[in-house]
Amino acid sequence: MADPRIRQIKIKSGVLKRITKEKIVCDKEVDQQNKRIQKCKDEGQDEHNIRKQEEVLQECLMMIPDCKRRLVKAYSDLKVTLETEQDLKENEDYITAIEILKEAENQLPELA
C-alpha cells in the first residue's frame, strides 16, 4: 500500500495547482474586461452597454478576494505538510509539490 503521506501531498499539490490556475484566469478576465470597457468608451457605444460591461467587471473583481484567500490557505497547507514530511524529500511527488509551491508563490498577494 502506498504511503498515505504521499497521497496527502498529491491531493494538496493538486488543490494548490488548481487554485493558482484559477487566480491567473481571474486576473486575465479582469484585464480583458477593462480593455472591453475602454473599447466601448472609445467607440462611443451606448451608455447602457458600457454600464453592463462595468457590472461584469465588478462581478469579476468580487471573485478575486476569495480566490486569493483560498490560494494563501492552500499554499500554507501544502508548505506545512512538506515541512513536516522532510523524510520524503527524495520522492517524486514531494519534488513535484515543491515545484508547485514555487509556481504558486508568484500569484500570492503581497502582504503589506
DSSP file (Angstrom, degrees, kcal/mol; ACC not computed):
  #  RESIDUE AA STRUCTURE BP1 BP2  ACC     N-H-->O    O-->H-N    N-H-->O    O-->H-N    TCO  KAPPA ALPHA  PHI   PSI    X-CA   Y-CA   Z-CA
    1    1 A M              0   0    0      0, 0.0     2,-0.0     0, 0.0     0, 0.0   0.000 360.0 360.0 360.0 139.3    0.0    0.0    0.0
    2    2 A A        -     0   0    0      1,-0.1     5,-0.0     2,-0.1     0, 0.0  -0.307 360.0 -90.6 -68.8 152.7    1.2    3.5   -0.9
    3    3 A D    >>  -     0   0    0      1,-0.2     4,-1.5     2,-0.0     3,-0.6  -0.466  28.5-142.7 -64.4 125.2    2.3    5.8    1.9
    4    4 A P  H 3> S+     0   0    0      0, 0.0     4,-2.1     0, 0.0    -1,-0.2   0.767  99.9  62.8 -64.1 -23.3   -0.8    7.9    3.0
    5    5 A R  H 3> S+     0   0    0      2,-0.2     4,-2.1     1,-0.2     5,-0.1   0.890 101.5  50.6 -67.0 -38.2    1.5   10.9    3.4
    6    6 A I  H <> S+     0   0    0     -3,-0.6     4,-2.5     2,-0.2    -1,-0.2   0.901 107.9  53.4 -64.3 -40.6    2.3   10.8   -0.3
    7    7 A R  H  X S+     0   0    0     -4,-1.5     4,-2.4     1,-0.2    -2,-0.2   0.918 108.7  49.1 -60.7 -43.9   -1.4   10.7   -1.1
    8    8 A Q  H  X S+     0   0    0     -4,-2.1     4,-2.7     1,-0.2     5,-0.2   0.897 110.1  51.1 -63.0 -40.6   -1.9   13.8    1.1
    9    9 A I  H  X S+     0   0    0     -4,-2.1     4,-2.3     2,-0.2    -2,-0.2   0.913 110.7  49.2 -62.9 -42.1    0.9   15.6   -0.7
   10   10 A K  H  X S+     0   0    0     -4,-2.5     4,-2.3     2,-0.2    -2,-0.2   0.924 112.9  46.9 -62.4 -44.9   -0.6   14.8   -4.1
   11   11 A I  H  X S+     0   0    0     -4,-2.4     4,-2.2     1,-0.2    -2,-0.2   0.944 114.6  45.4 -62.9 -49.3   -4.0   16.0   -3.0
   12   12 A K  H  X S+     0   0    0     -4,-2.7     4,-2.3     1,-0.2    -1,-0.2   0.845 112.2  52.5 -66.6 -33.7   -2.7   19.2   -1.6
   13   13 A S  H  X S+     0   0    0     -4,-2.3     4,-2.6    -5,-0.2    -1,-0.2   0.920 109.3  49.6 -65.6 -43.6   -0.5   19.8   -4.6
   14   14 A G  H  X S+     0   0    0     -4,-2.3     4,-2.3     2,-0.2    -2,-0.2   0.894 110.6  49.9 -62.1 -41.1   -3.5   19.4   -6.9
   15   15 A V  H  X S+     0   0    0     -4,-2.2     4,-2.5     2,-0.2     5,-0.2   0.944 112.7  46.4 -63.0 -47.8   -5.6   21.8   -4.9
   16   16 A L  H  X S+     0   0    0     -4,-2.3     4,-2.3     1,-0.2    -2,-0.2   0.901 112.2  50.7 -63.0 -41.0   -2.8   24.4   -4.9
   17   17 A K  H  X S+     0   0    0     -4,-2.6     4,-2.1     2,-0.2    -1,-0.2   0.913 111.9  47.5 -63.0 -43.1   -2.2   24.0   -8.7
   18   18 A R  H  X S+     0   0    0     -4,-2.3     4,-2.2     2,-0.2    -2,-0.2   0.917 113.3  46.8 -65.4 -44.7   -5.9   24.3   -9.5
   19   19 A I  H  X S+     0   0    0     -4,-2.5     4,-2.3     2,-0.2    -1,-0.2   0.872 109.6  54.6 -67.9 -35.7   -6.4   27.4   -7.3
   20   20 A T  H  X S+     0   0    0     -4,-2.3     4,-2.1    -5,-0.2    -1,-0.2   0.935 110.3  46.3 -61.4 -45.6   -3.2   29.0   -8.8
   21   21 A K  H  X S+     0   0    0     -4,-2.1     4,-2.4     1,-0.2    -2,-0.2   0.898 110.5  53.6 -62.0 -40.4   -4.6   28.5  -12.3
   22   22 A E  H  X S+     0   0    0     -4,-2.2     4,-2.4     1,-0.2    -1,-0.2   0.895 107.8  50.3 -62.7 -40.1   -8.0   29.9  -11.2
   23   23 A K  H  X S+     0   0    0     -4,-2.3     4,-2.4     2,-0.2    -1,-0.2   0.909 109.9  50.4 -63.9 -42.7   -6.3   33.1   -9.9
   24   24 A I  H  X S+     0   0    0     -4,-2.1     4,-2.3     1,-0.2    -2,-0.2   0.917 111.1  48.7 -61.5 -43.4   -4.4   33.5  -13.2
   25   25 A V  H  X S+     0   0    0     -4,-2.4     4,-2.5     2,-0.2    -2,-0.2   0.904 110.1  51.4 -64.2 -42.1   -7.7   33.2  -15.1
   26   26 A C  H  X S+     0   0    0     -4,-2.4     4,-2.2     2,-0.2    -2,-0.2   0.925 110.4  48.8 -60.5 -44.9   -9.4   35.7  -12.8
   27   27 A D  H  X S+     0   0    0     -4,-2.4     4,-2.1     1,-0.2    -2,-0.2   0.914 112.3  48.0 -62.6 -42.9   -6.7   38.2  -13.3
   28   28 A K  H  X S+     0   0    0     -4,-2.3     4,-2.8     1,-0.2    -1,-0.2   0.895 109.6  53.6 -63.5 -39.8   -6.8   37.7  -17.1
   29   29 A E  H  X S+     0   0    0     -4,-2.5     4,-2.4     2,-0.2    -1,-0.2   0.896 108.1  49.4 -63.8 -40.4  -10.6   38.1  -17.1
   30   30 A V  H  X S+     0   0    0     -4,-2.2     4,-2.4     2,-0.2    -1,-0.2   0.926 111.9  48.8 -63.8 -44.6  -10.3   41.4  -15.2
   31   31 A D  H  X S+     0   0    0     -4,-2.1     4,-2.1     1,-0.2    -2,-0.2   0.928 112.4  48.0 -60.4 -45.6   -7.8   42.7  -17.7
   32   32 A Q  H  X S+     0   0    0     -4,-2.8     4,-2.3     1,-0.2    -1,-0.2   0.897 111.5  50.2 -62.9 -40.3   -9.9   41.6  -20.7
   33   33 A Q  H  X S+     0   0    0     -4,-2.4     4,-2.5     2,-0.2    -1,-0.2   0.894 108.6  52.0 -67.9 -38.7  -13.0   43.2  -19.2
   34   34 A N  H  X S+     0   0    0     -4,-2.4     4,-2.3     1,-0.2    -1,-0.2   0.917 111.5  47.4 -61.1 -42.5  -11.1   46.5  -18.6
   35   35 A K  H  X S+     0   0    0     -4,-2.1     4,-2.5     2,-0.2    -2,-0.2   0.892 110.4  52.4 -64.8 -39.7  -10.0   46.5  -22.2
   36   36 A R  H  X S+     0   0    0     -4,-2.3     4,-2.3     2,-0.2    -2,-0.2   0.909 110.4  48.0 -63.8 -42.3  -13.5   45.7  -23.4
   37   37 A I  H  X S+     0   0    0     -4,-2.5     4,-2.4     2,-0.2    -2,-0.2   0.924 112.0  49.3 -63.9 -44.1  -14.9   48.7  -21.4
   38   38 A Q  H  X S+     0   0    0     -4,-2.3     4,-2.7     1,-0.2    -2,-0.2   0.898 110.3  51.0 -63.0 -39.4  -12.3   51.0  -22.7
   39   39 A K  H  X S+     0   0    0     -4,-2.5     4,-2.2     2,-0.2    -1,-0.2   0.909 109.3  50.7 -63.5 -42.2  -13.0   49.9  -26.3
   40   40 A C  H  <>S+     0   0    0     -4,-2.3     5,-2.5     1,-0.2     4,-0.4   0.913 112.6  46.5 -61.7 -42.0  -16.7   50.5  -25.8
   41   41 A K  H ><5S+     0   0    0     -4,-2.4     3,-0.9     1,-0.2    -2,-0.2   0.910 111.6  50.9 -66.6 -42.3  -15.9   54.0  -24.5
   42   42 A D  H 3<5S+     0   0    0     -4,-2.7    -1,-0.2     1,-0.3    -2,-0.2   0.858 110.8  48.8 -63.3 -35.8  -13.5   54.7  -27.4
   43   43 A E  T 3<5S-     0   0    0     -4,-2.2    -1,-0.3    -5,-0.2    -2,-0.2   0.523 111.7-122.9 -82.7  -4.9  -16.1   53.6  -29.9
   44   44 A G  T < 5 +     0   0    0     -3,-0.9    -3,-0.2    -4,-0.4     3,-0.1   0.861  47.2 176.5  68.1  35.9  -18.7   55.8  -28.2
   45   45 A Q      < -     0   0    0     -5,-2.5    -1,-0.1     1,-0.2     5,-0.1  -0.136  41.6 -64.6 -69.1 169.3  -21.1   52.9  -27.6
   46   46 A D     >  -     0   0    0      1,-0.1     4,-1.9     3,-0.1     3,-0.2  -0.218  40.9-128.3 -55.3 138.4  -24.4   53.2  -25.8
   47   47 A E  H  > S+     0   0    0      1,-0.2     4,-2.5     2,-0.2     5,-0.2   0.842 109.0  58.1 -60.3 -35.3  -24.1   54.2  -22.1
   48   48 A H  H  > S+     0   0    0      2,-0.2     4,-2.2     1,-0.2    -1,-0.2   0.921 105.5  49.2 -60.6 -44.9  -26.3   51.2  -21.1
   49   49 A N  H  > S+     0   0    0     -3,-0.2     4,-2.1     1,-0.2    -2,-0.2   0.899 110.9  50.0 -62.1 -41.7  -23.9   48.8  -22.8
   50   50 A I  H  X S+     0   0    0     -4,-1.9     4,-2.1     1,-0.2    -1,-0.2   0.913 109.5  51.1 -64.9 -42.1  -20.9   50.4  -21.0
   51   51 A R  H  X S+     0   0    0     -4,-2.5     4,-1.9     1,-0.2    -2,-0.2   0.901 109.0  51.3 -62.0 -40.4  -22.7   50.1  -17.7
   52   52 A K  H  X S+     0   0    0     -4,-2.2     4,-2.0     1,-0.2    -1,-0.2   0.906 109.4  49.9 -63.1 -41.3  -23.5   46.4  -18.3
   53   53 A Q  H  X S+     0   0    0     -4,-2.1     4,-2.0     1,-0.2    -1,-0.2   0.875 109.2  52.2 -64.9 -36.2  -19.8   45.8  -19.1
   54   54 A E  H  X S+     0   0    0     -4,-2.1     4,-2.2     2,-0.2    -1,-0.2   0.845 106.2  54.1 -68.5 -33.3  -18.8   47.6  -15.9
   55   55 A E  H  X S+     0   0    0     -4,-1.9     4,-2.0     2,-0.2    -2,-0.2   0.907 107.4  50.5 -64.3 -41.7  -21.2   45.3  -13.9
   56   56 A V  H  X S+     0   0    0     -4,-2.0     4,-2.0     1,-0.2    -2,-0.2   0.909 109.0  52.2 -61.8 -41.5  -19.5   42.3  -15.4
   57   57 A L  H  X S+     0   0    0     -4,-2.0     4,-2.6     1,-0.2    -2,-0.2   0.914 107.0  52.2 -60.6 -43.5  -16.2   43.8  -14.3
   58   58 A Q  H  X S+     0   0    0     -4,-2.2     4,-1.7     1,-0.2    -1,-0.2   0.881 107.7  52.1 -62.7 -37.4  -17.5   44.2  -10.8
   59   59 A E  H  X S+     0   0    0     -4,-2.0     4,-0.8     2,-0.2    -1,-0.2   0.902 110.1  48.9 -63.8 -40.3  -18.5   40.6  -10.7
   60   60 A C  H >X S+     0   0    0     -4,-2.0     4,-0.8     1,-0.2     3,-0.8   0.917 110.2  51.0 -63.5 -43.4  -15.0   39.5  -11.8
   61   61 A L  H 3< S+     0   0    0     -4,-2.6     3,-0.4     1,-0.2    -1,-0.2   0.810 103.0  59.7 -66.5 -29.5  -13.4   41.7   -9.1
   62   62 A M  H 3X S+     0   0    0     -4,-1.7     4,-0.6     1,-0.2    -1,-0.2   0.762 100.9  56.0 -70.0 -23.9  -15.6   40.2   -6.4
   63   63 A M  H <X S+     0   0    0     -4,-0.8     4,-2.0    -3,-0.8    -1,-0.2   0.776  92.6  72.2 -77.2 -26.2  -14.2   36.7   -7.2
   64   64 A I  H  X S+     0   0    0     -4,-0.8     4,-2.8    -3,-0.4     5,-0.2   0.900  91.2  52.0 -63.7 -46.8  -10.6   37.8   -6.6
   65   65 A P  H  > S+     0   0    0      0, 0.0     4,-2.4     0, 0.0    -1,-0.2   0.911 112.7  46.4 -58.8 -41.0  -10.5   38.2   -2.8
   66   66 A D  H  X S+     0   0    0     -4,-0.6     4,-2.5     2,-0.2     5,-0.2   0.911 112.5  50.6 -65.5 -41.0  -12.0   34.7   -2.3
   67   67 A C  H  X S+     0   0    0     -4,-2.0     4,-2.2     1,-0.2    -1,-0.2   0.915 111.2  48.2 -62.5 -43.6   -9.5   33.3   -4.8
   68   68 A K  H  X S+     0   0    0     -4,-2.8     4,-2.6     2,-0.2    -1,-0.2   0.909 110.6  51.5 -62.6 -42.5   -6.6   35.0   -3.0
   69   69 A R  H  X S+     0   0    0     -4,-2.4     4,-2.1    -5,-0.2    -2,-0.2   0.929 112.4  45.1 -61.9 -45.5   -7.8   33.7    0.4
   70   70 A R  H  X S+     0   0    0     -4,-2.5     4,-2.7     1,-0.2    -1,-0.2   0.868 111.6  53.7 -66.3 -35.5   -8.1   30.1   -0.9
   71   71 A L  H  X S+     0   0    0     -4,-2.2     4,-2.6    -5,-0.2    -2,-0.2   0.933 109.3  47.3 -63.8 -46.6   -4.7   30.4   -2.6
   72   72 A V  H  X S+     0   0    0     -4,-2.6     4,-2.5     2,-0.2     5,-0.2   0.912 114.0  48.2 -61.3 -43.1   -3.0   31.5    0.6
   73   73 A K  H  X S+     0   0    0     -4,-2.1     4,-2.4    -5,-0.2    -2,-0.2   0.933 113.7  45.4 -64.5 -46.6   -4.6   28.8    2.6
   74   74 A A  H  X S+     0   0    0     -4,-2.7     4,-2.4     2,-0.2     5,-0.2   0.890 113.4  51.5 -65.1 -38.7   -3.7   26.0    0.1
   75   75 A Y  H  X S+     0   0    0     -4,-2.6     4,-2.5    -5,-0.2    -2,-0.2   0.951 113.5  42.3 -62.5 -50.8   -0.2   27.4   -0.2
   76   76 A S  H  X S+     0   0    0     -4,-2.5     4,-2.5     1,-0.2     5,-0.2   0.869 112.6  55.0 -67.4 -34.7    0.4   27.4    3.6
   77   77 A D  H  X S+     0   0    0     -4,-2.4     4,-2.0    -5,-0.2    -1,-0.2   0.938 112.6  41.6 -62.2 -47.7   -1.3   24.0    4.0
   78   78 A L  H  X S+     0   0    0     -4,-2.4     4,-2.7     2,-0.2     5,-0.2   0.905 113.7  53.5 -66.8 -40.7    1.0   22.3    1.4
   79   79 A K  H  X S+     0   0    0     -4,-2.5     4,-2.2    -5,-0.2    -2,-0.2   0.923 110.0  46.8 -61.4 -44.9    4.1   24.1    2.8
   80   80 A V  H  X S+     0   0    0     -4,-2.5     4,-2.0     2,-0.2    -1,-0.2   0.912 111.8  51.6 -63.0 -42.7    3.4   22.9    6.3
   81   81 A T  H  X S+     0   0    0     -4,-2.0     4,-1.1    -5,-0.2    -2,-0.2   0.926 111.1  47.1 -60.7 -44.6    2.8   19.4    5.1
   82   82 A L  H  < S+     0   0    0     -4,-2.7    -1,-0.2     1,-0.2     3,-0.2   0.873 110.1  53.4 -66.4 -36.2    6.1   19.4    3.2
   83   83 A E  H >< S+     0   0    0     -4,-2.2     3,-0.6     1,-0.2    -1,-0.2   0.855 110.8  46.3 -66.9 -33.7    8.0   20.8    6.2
   84   84 A T  H 3< S+     0   0    0     -4,-2.0     3,-0.2     1,-0.2    -1,-0.2   0.668 111.2  53.2 -82.3 -15.9    6.7   18.0    8.4
   85   85 A E  T ><  +     0   0    0     -4,-1.1     3,-2.0    -3,-0.2    -1,-0.2  -0.248  62.7 139.8-112.5  44.4    7.4   15.3    5.9
   86   86 A Q  G X   +     0   0    0     -3,-0.6     3,-1.7     1,-0.3    -1,-0.2   0.768  62.5  70.8 -58.4 -27.9   11.1   16.1    5.3
   87   87 A D  G 3  S+     0   0    0      1,-0.3     3,-0.3    -3,-0.2    -1,-0.3   0.633  91.4  60.3 -67.2 -11.4   12.0   12.4    5.2
   88   88 A L  G X   +     0   0    0     -3,-2.0     3,-2.6     1,-0.2     6,-0.3   0.244  66.8 119.1 -97.4  12.5   10.1   12.1    1.8
   89   89 A K  T <  S+     0   0    0     -3,-1.7    -1,-0.2     1,-0.3    -2,-0.1   0.769  72.5  53.8 -50.5 -31.9   12.4   14.6    0.1
   90   90 A E  T 3  S+     0   0    0     -3,-0.3    -1,-0.3     4,-0.1     2,-0.1   0.597  85.0 107.6 -82.2 -10.7   13.6   12.0   -2.4
   91   91 A N  S <> S-     0   0    0     -3,-2.6     4,-2.0     1,-0.1     5,-0.2  -0.433  72.1-133.0 -72.6 141.0   10.1   11.1   -3.5
   92   92 A E  H  > S+     0   0    0      1,-0.2     4,-2.3     2,-0.2     5,-0.2   0.874 106.4  51.7 -61.2 -40.1    9.0   12.3   -6.9
   93   93 A D  H  > S+     0   0    0      2,-0.2     4,-2.1     1,-0.2    -1,-0.2   0.850 108.1  52.5 -67.7 -33.7    5.6   13.6   -5.7
   94   94 A Y  H  > S+     0   0    0     -6,-0.3     4,-1.9     2,-0.2    -2,-0.2   0.923 110.1  47.9 -64.9 -45.1    7.4   15.6   -3.0
   95   95 A I  H  X S+     0   0    0     -4,-2.0     4,-1.8     1,-0.2    -2,-0.2   0.903 111.5  50.4 -63.7 -42.3    9.7   17.2   -5.6
   96   96 A T  H  X S+     0   0    0     -4,-2.3     4,-2.2     1,-0.2    -1,-0.2   0.898 107.9  53.7 -62.0 -40.6    6.7   18.0   -7.8
   97   97 A A  H  X S+     0   0    0     -4,-2.1     4,-2.2     1,-0.2    -1,-0.2   0.877 105.4  53.4 -63.1 -37.7    5.0   19.6   -4.8
   98   98 A I  H  X S+     0   0    0     -4,-1.9     4,-2.1     2,-0.2    -1,-0.2   0.915 109.1  49.3 -62.1 -42.8    8.0   21.8   -4.2
   99   99 A E  H  X S+     0   0    0     -4,-1.8     4,-2.2     1,-0.2    -2,-0.2   0.898 109.5  51.0 -63.1 -41.1    7.8   23.0   -7.8
  100  100 A I  H  X S+     0   0    0     -4,-2.2     4,-2.3     1,-0.2    -1,-0.2   0.889 108.0  53.4 -64.4 -39.1    4.1   23.7   -7.5
  101  101 A L  H  X S+     0   0    0     -4,-2.2     4,-1.5     1,-0.2    -2,-0.2   0.927 108.7  49.2 -59.3 -45.2    4.8   25.8   -4.4
  102  102 A K  H  X S+     0   0    0     -4,-2.1     4,-0.7     1,-0.2    -2,-0.2   0.896 111.2  49.2 -63.4 -40.7    7.3   27.8   -6.3
  103  103 A E  H >< S+     0   0    0     -4,-2.2     3,-0.7     1,-0.2     4,-0.4   0.891 110.5  51.1 -64.7 -39.0    4.9   28.5   -9.1
  104  104 A A  H >X S+     0   0    0     -4,-2.3     3,-1.4     1,-0.2     4,-0.8   0.779  93.8  73.3 -71.4 -26.2    2.2   29.5   -6.7
  105  105 A E  H >< S+     0   0    0     -4,-1.5     3,-0.8     1,-0.3    -1,-0.2   0.855  90.3  59.5 -56.8 -35.6    4.5   32.0   -4.9
  106  106 A N  T << S+     0   0    0     -3,-0.7    -1,-0.3    -4,-0.7    -2,-0.2   0.768 107.4  45.8 -64.3 -25.4    4.2   34.3   -8.0
  107  107 A Q  T <4 S+     0   0    0     -3,-1.4    -1,-0.2    -4,-0.4    -2,-0.2   0.518  85.1 113.1 -97.0  -6.8    0.4   34.5   -7.5
  108  108 A L  S << S-     0   0    0     -3,-0.8     2,-0.1    -4,-0.8   -40,-0.1  -0.403  75.3-110.1 -66.2 140.7    0.4   35.1   -3.8
  109  109 A P        -     0   0    0      0, 0.0     2,-0.3     0, 0.0    -1,-0.1  -0.441  36.2-104.1 -69.3 145.4   -0.9   38.5   -2.8
  110  110 A E        -     0   0    0     -2,-0.1     2,-1.2     1,-0.1    -3,-0.0  -0.540  28.2-137.6 -70.7 129.0    1.8   40.8   -1.4
  111  111 A L              0   0    0     -2,-0.3    -1,-0.1     1,-0.2    -3,-0.0  -0.740 360.0 360.0 -91.1  95.3    1.4   41.0    2.4
  112  112 A A              0   0    0     -2,-1.2    -1,-0.2     0, 0.0    -2,-0.0   0.402 360.0 360.0-109.4 360.0    1.9   44.7    3.0
